[in-house]
Amino acid sequence: MKAFLNSRWLYRLISLFLAICLFLYVNSTKTTTSQSTDSSNDSTTLTTNEHKTISVQLRLNVNSDKYFVTGYPEKVKVHLSGPAALVTATSNTQNFRVMANLTKLSTGEHTVALQQEGLNRDLTYRIDPAKIKVNIQKRQTVTFPVTVNYDKTRIADNYEAGKATSDVTSVKATGAESEIDRINKVVAQVDLKQNAKSTVNSQAVIEALDKQGRTVNVILTPSTTQVNLPITSKQNSKKVPISFKVKNGSSDYTYSIKSSTSSVRVFGSKSKLADISSFEADIDVSDIKKSTTKTVSLDPDANGVTGVNPTSVKVSITTKQAD
């Protein structure tokens, strides 16, 4: 036993034991320090204040079926202050509302304080503007006919515009009574290029105008339409009757075609116009099983001319089962 206590192995075991104890102590100190640092960083992140300004949609609390409101801004600014994490989350989600409560107000002009709903209590805020001016009037909806409008000075010399047609013939105008009363006409505005020489078929914006030609602040339904404006040469034209020819019909049916348009004006060279005595329009009835009304495009190329006015006609197709 005495020999063992005086041997090298005893010193080696004692050294190993002390080394293990020292390792465990150092590692424990590092872990504690790391946790303390992380906790400190988290605490710093949560307690650091941040300021941010965001743009928010303004909502109106009003009976929109009865009243129409004008004069208010579409969006307002909200200046936020508070813990950085909360400010960032609120800015990203915008899970709150800014409102103007108009439920207890009568018709006329009013100044209204804006309110918020849904902001975290730990945040401070300022709404800009804090108050808005609004004009509350009784809501009214009236139907108006649509006319096609275009700048005649943009049509090239020796060319003329035919009768313009629009897919939309009437619209509903909704707005304040005073604005509805201002409406003088509703137009589909066609945008023509300078020196226009060819037919225009494009989408046009529908506008409500007053007597001075200024836009009236109302909602139009629908707000756009497809417009066709024939533009053809004034020279070498001829008016001829139009005839309709059934195409792709079924042997199970007989078809009769009627149209309020009985003649068209065709354009082309003198020799071509001398040869043409009528304009033939093909009516595709492959998908028609019962009486219906259809708009048919007129094809000038198929008739050997360069142009035709109008470019399309409405036809009534009556079907009857064959005996």
C-alpha positions as CSV (number, residue, x, y, z in Angstrom):
1,M,0.0,0.0,0.0
2,K,2.8,2.3,0.9
3,A,4.5,1.5,-2.4
4,F,1.3,2.4,-4.3
5,L,1.0,5.8,-2.5
6,N,4.6,6.6,-3.5
7,S,4.1,5.4,-7.1
8,R,3.8,7.5,-10.3
9,W,0.2,6.2,-11.0
10,L,-1.2,7.9,-7.9
11,Y,0.1,11.3,-9.1
12,R,-1.3,10.7,-12.6
13,L,-4.7,9.9,-11.3
14,I,-4.7,13.0,-9.0
15,S,-3.7,15.2,-12.0
16,L,-6.5,13.7,-14.2
17,F,-9.1,14.3,-11.5
18,L,-8.0,17.9,-11.0
19,A,-8.0,18.5,-14.8
20,I,-11.6,17.2,-15.1
21,C,-12.7,19.4,-12.2
22,L,-11.1,22.4,-13.8
23,F,-12.7,21.7,-17.2
24,L,-16.2,21.4,-15.7
25,Y,-15.7,24.6,-13.8
26,V,-14.6,26.6,-16.9
27,N,-17.4,25.2,-19.1
28,S,-20.0,26.0,-16.5
29,T,-18.7,29.6,-16.2
30,K,-18.9,30.0,-20.1
31,T,-22.5,28.7,-20.2
32,T,-23.6,31.0,-17.5
33,T,-21.9,34.0,-19.1
34,S,-23.5,33.1,-22.5
35,Q,-27.0,32.8,-21.1
36,S,-26.6,36.0,-19.3
37,T,-25.4,37.7,-22.5
38,D,-28.3,36.3,-24.5
39,S,-30.8,37.3,-21.9
40,S,-29.3,40.8,-21.9
41,N,-29.6,41.0,-25.7
42,D,-33.2,39.8,-25.7
43,S,-34.0,42.3,-23.0
44,T,-32.4,45.1,-25.0
45,T,-34.3,44.1,-28.1
46,L,-37.6,44.2,-26.3
47,T,-37.0,47.4,-24.5
48,T,-35.4,49.5,-27.4
49,N,-37.9,52.1,-28.7
50,E,-38.5,52.7,-32.4
51,H,-40.4,55.3,-34.4
52,K,-42.1,54.6,-37.7
53,T,-44.6,56.2,-40.0
54,I,-47.0,54.1,-42.1
55,S,-49.8,54.9,-44.5
56,V,-53.2,53.4,-43.7
57,Q,-56.5,53.1,-45.6
58,L,-59.1,55.4,-44.1
59,R,-62.4,53.7,-43.3
60,L,-65.8,55.5,-43.0
61,N,-68.4,54.3,-40.6
62,V,-71.6,55.4,-42.5
63,N,-74.8,54.1,-44.0
64,S,-73.5,53.9,-47.6
65,D,-76.9,52.8,-48.9
66,K,-78.4,56.1,-47.8
67,Y,-75.5,58.6,-47.9
68,F,-72.7,59.5,-50.3
69,V,-69.5,61.1,-48.7
70,T,-67.0,63.2,-50.5
71,G,-63.9,65.3,-49.5
72,Y,-62.1,62.8,-47.4
73,P,-58.5,61.4,-48.1
74,E,-58.2,57.8,-49.2
75,K,-55.3,57.2,-46.9
76,V,-53.8,58.8,-43.7
77,K,-50.5,58.6,-42.0
78,V,-50.0,57.0,-38.6
79,H,-46.8,57.8,-36.6
80,L,-46.0,54.9,-34.2
81,S,-43.7,54.8,-31.2
82,G,-42.9,51.9,-28.8
83,P,-40.9,48.7,-28.4
84,A,-39.1,47.9,-31.6
85,A,-40.6,44.4,-32.0
86,L,-44.1,45.8,-31.6
87,V,-43.6,48.6,-34.0
88,T,-42.1,46.3,-36.7
89,A,-44.9,43.8,-36.3
90,T,-47.6,46.4,-36.5
91,S,-46.0,48.1,-39.5
92,N,-45.8,44.7,-41.4
93,T,-49.3,43.4,-40.5
94,Q,-51.2,46.7,-40.2
95,N,-53.7,44.8,-38.1
96,F,-55.6,47.9,-36.9
97,R,-58.0,50.4,-38.5
98,V,-58.3,54.2,-38.7
99,M,-61.9,55.3,-38.9
100,A,-64.1,58.3,-39.2
101,N,-67.4,57.7,-37.4
102,L,-70.2,59.5,-39.3
103,T,-73.2,57.6,-38.1
104,K,-74.6,60.4,-35.9
105,L,-74.0,63.2,-38.5
106,S,-76.7,64.7,-40.8
107,T,-76.2,65.8,-44.4
108,G,-73.8,68.8,-45.0
109,E,-70.2,69.6,-44.3
110,H,-68.6,68.4,-41.1
111,T,-65.2,68.2,-39.4
112,V,-64.5,64.8,-37.9
113,A,-61.8,63.5,-35.5
114,L,-60.2,60.3,-36.6
115,Q,-60.1,57.2,-34.4
116,Q,-58.1,54.0,-34.3
117,E,-59.1,50.5,-33.4
118,G,-56.8,47.6,-32.7
119,L,-53.4,49.1,-31.8
120,N,-51.4,47.5,-29.0
121,R,-51.7,49.4,-25.7
122,D,-47.9,49.5,-25.4
123,L,-47.7,51.6,-28.5
124,T,-48.2,55.4,-28.7
125,Y,-49.5,56.9,-31.9
126,R,-50.4,60.1,-33.8
127,I,-52.8,60.2,-36.7
128,D,-52.0,62.7,-39.5
129,P,-54.3,64.5,-40.1
130,A,-56.1,64.1,-36.8
131,K,-59.3,65.6,-38.2
132,I,-60.8,65.6,-41.7
133,K,-63.6,67.6,-43.5
134,V,-66.3,65.6,-45.2
135,N,-69.4,66.4,-47.2
136,I,-72.3,64.1,-46.5
137,Q,-75.2,64.0,-49.0
138,K,-78.1,61.8,-49.8
139,R,-77.1,59.0,-52.2
140,Q,-78.7,58.9,-55.6
141,T,-78.6,56.5,-58.6
142,V,-79.8,57.6,-62.0
143,T,-79.5,55.9,-65.4
144,F,-78.0,58.0,-68.3
145,P,-77.6,57.2,-72.0
146,V,-74.0,56.9,-73.4
147,T,-72.9,58.8,-76.5
148,V,-69.6,58.3,-78.2
149,N,-67.3,61.3,-78.3
150,Y,-64.2,61.9,-80.4
151,D,-62.1,64.7,-81.7
152,K,-63.2,65.2,-85.4
153,T,-60.2,67.4,-86.1
154,R,-57.9,64.3,-85.8
155,I,-59.5,62.6,-88.8
156,A,-57.3,62.9,-92.0
157,D,-58.4,65.1,-94.9
158,N,-60.7,63.4,-97.4
159,Y,-61.7,60.9,-94.8
160,E,-64.9,60.7,-92.7
161,A,-66.2,59.0,-89.7
162,G,-69.3,56.8,-89.9
163,K,-71.8,56.1,-87.2
164,A,-70.0,55.1,-84.0
165,T,-71.3,52.1,-82.0
166,S,-70.8,51.2,-78.4
167,D,-71.3,47.9,-76.5
168,V,-72.7,49.9,-73.6
169,T,-75.7,52.1,-74.4
170,S,-76.5,53.3,-70.8
171,V,-74.9,53.5,-67.4
172,K,-75.9,54.0,-63.8
173,A,-74.4,57.0,-62.2
174,T,-74.2,56.9,-58.4
175,G,-73.2,59.8,-56.2
176,A,-74.3,62.8,-54.1
177,E,-77.5,64.5,-55.2
178,S,-75.7,67.7,-56.0
179,E,-73.2,65.9,-58.3
180,I,-75.9,63.9,-60.1
181,D,-77.7,67.2,-60.8
182,R,-74.6,68.5,-62.5
183,I,-74.5,65.8,-65.1
184,N,-75.2,67.1,-68.6
185,K,-74.2,64.0,-70.5
186,V,-72.3,60.7,-70.3
187,V,-69.8,60.0,-73.0
188,A,-67.5,57.2,-74.1
189,Q,-64.3,59.1,-75.0
190,V,-62.5,57.6,-78.1
191,D,-58.7,58.4,-78.3
192,L,-57.9,59.1,-82.0
193,K,-54.4,59.4,-83.4
194,Q,-53.7,62.5,-85.5
195,N,-54.6,62.1,-89.2
196,A,-56.6,58.9,-88.5
197,K,-57.4,57.0,-91.7
198,S,-58.6,53.6,-90.5
199,T,-61.5,52.3,-88.4
200,V,-61.0,52.4,-84.7
201,N,-62.1,49.5,-82.5
202,S,-60.9,50.0,-78.9
203,Q,-61.9,50.3,-75.3
204,A,-63.0,53.7,-74.2
205,V,-63.4,55.2,-70.7
206,I,-66.9,56.4,-69.9
207,E,-67.2,59.9,-68.2
208,A,-69.9,62.0,-66.8
209,L,-69.6,65.7,-67.8
210,D,-71.3,68.9,-66.8
211,K,-72.3,71.7,-69.1
212,Q,-68.7,73.1,-69.2
213,G,-67.3,69.7,-70.1
214,R,-65.8,69.1,-66.7
215,T,-65.8,65.6,-65.1
216,V,-68.4,65.1,-62.5
217,N,-67.5,63.2,-59.3
218,V,-69.8,60.1,-59.5
219,I,-69.4,56.4,-59.8
220,L,-70.4,55.0,-63.2
221,T,-71.4,51.4,-63.7
222,P,-70.0,50.1,-66.1
223,S,-67.0,52.5,-66.4
224,T,-65.6,51.3,-69.8
225,T,-67.0,50.1,-73.1
226,Q,-65.9,48.8,-76.5
227,V,-66.4,51.3,-79.2
228,N,-66.3,50.9,-83.0
229,L,-65.8,54.1,-85.1
230,P,-65.6,53.5,-88.9
231,I,-63.2,55.9,-90.7
232,T,-63.2,55.6,-94.5
233,S,-62.3,57.7,-97.5
234,K,-64.9,60.2,-98.8
235,Q,-64.0,59.3,-102.4
236,N,-65.2,56.3,-104.5
237,S,-68.0,55.1,-102.3
238,K,-71.4,53.5,-103.1
239,K,-74.5,52.6,-101.2
240,V,-75.7,49.1,-101.9
241,P,-78.3,46.7,-100.4
242,I,-77.1,44.1,-97.9
243,S,-78.1,40.4,-98.2
244,F,-77.6,37.7,-95.6
245,K,-76.4,34.1,-96.3
246,V,-76.7,31.3,-93.8
247,K,-73.5,29.4,-93.2
248,N,-72.8,26.1,-91.4
249,G,-76.5,25.4,-90.8
250,S,-78.0,22.1,-89.6
251,S,-80.2,20.1,-91.9
252,D,-82.5,19.7,-88.9
253,Y,-83.5,23.4,-88.9
254,T,-84.6,26.1,-91.3
255,Y,-83.4,29.7,-90.7
256,S,-84.7,33.1,-91.5
257,I,-82.7,36.3,-91.1
258,K,-84.0,39.8,-90.5
259,S,-82.2,43.1,-89.8
260,S,-83.1,46.7,-89.4
261,T,-80.0,47.5,-91.6
262,S,-81.1,47.2,-95.2
263,S,-78.1,48.9,-97.0
264,V,-74.4,49.7,-96.4
265,R,-71.9,52.1,-98.0
266,V,-68.9,50.4,-99.6
267,F,-65.5,51.9,-100.6
268,G,-63.1,50.9,-103.2
269,S,-61.8,51.6,-106.7
270,K,-64.2,52.8,-109.4
271,S,-64.0,49.5,-111.3
272,K,-64.8,47.5,-108.1
273,L,-67.7,49.7,-107.2
274,A,-69.1,49.4,-110.7
275,D,-69.1,45.6,-110.4
276,I,-70.8,45.4,-107.0
277,S,-74.6,45.5,-106.8
278,S,-75.1,44.2,-103.2
279,F,-73.0,43.4,-100.1
280,E,-73.2,39.8,-98.9
281,A,-72.8,39.0,-95.2
282,D,-72.3,35.4,-94.0
283,I,-74.2,34.4,-90.9
284,D,-72.6,31.5,-89.0
285,V,-75.5,29.5,-87.4
286,S,-73.5,26.4,-86.3
287,D,-74.1,27.2,-82.6
288,I,-77.7,28.4,-82.9
289,K,-80.5,26.0,-81.9
290,K,-83.2,28.6,-81.1
291,S,-84.3,32.1,-82.2
292,T,-81.8,34.7,-81.1
293,T,-80.2,38.1,-81.9
294,K,-76.6,38.3,-83.0
295,T,-74.1,41.0,-84.0
296,V,-72.4,40.2,-87.3
297,S,-69.1,41.7,-88.5
298,L,-69.1,42.7,-92.2
299,D,-66.1,41.6,-94.2
300,P,-65.1,44.1,-97.0
301,D,-62.4,41.8,-98.4
302,A,-64.9,39.0,-99.1
303,N,-66.9,41.4,-101.2
304,G,-63.9,42.9,-103.1
305,V,-64.0,46.3,-101.6
306,T,-61.6,48.2,-99.3
307,G,-64.1,49.3,-96.6
308,V,-67.7,49.2,-95.5
309,N,-69.9,51.4,-93.2
310,P,-71.2,50.3,-90.8
311,T,-68.6,47.5,-90.0
312,S,-71.2,45.3,-88.1
313,V,-74.9,44.9,-88.0
314,K,-77.4,43.2,-85.6
315,V,-79.6,40.4,-87.1
316,S,-82.5,38.4,-85.7
317,I,-82.2,34.7,-86.5
318,T,-85.4,32.6,-86.3
319,T,-85.0,28.9,-86.3
320,K,-87.6,26.2,-87.1
321,Q,-87.3,22.5,-87.1
322,A,-87.3,21.0,-90.6
323,D,-90.2,18.8,-91.6
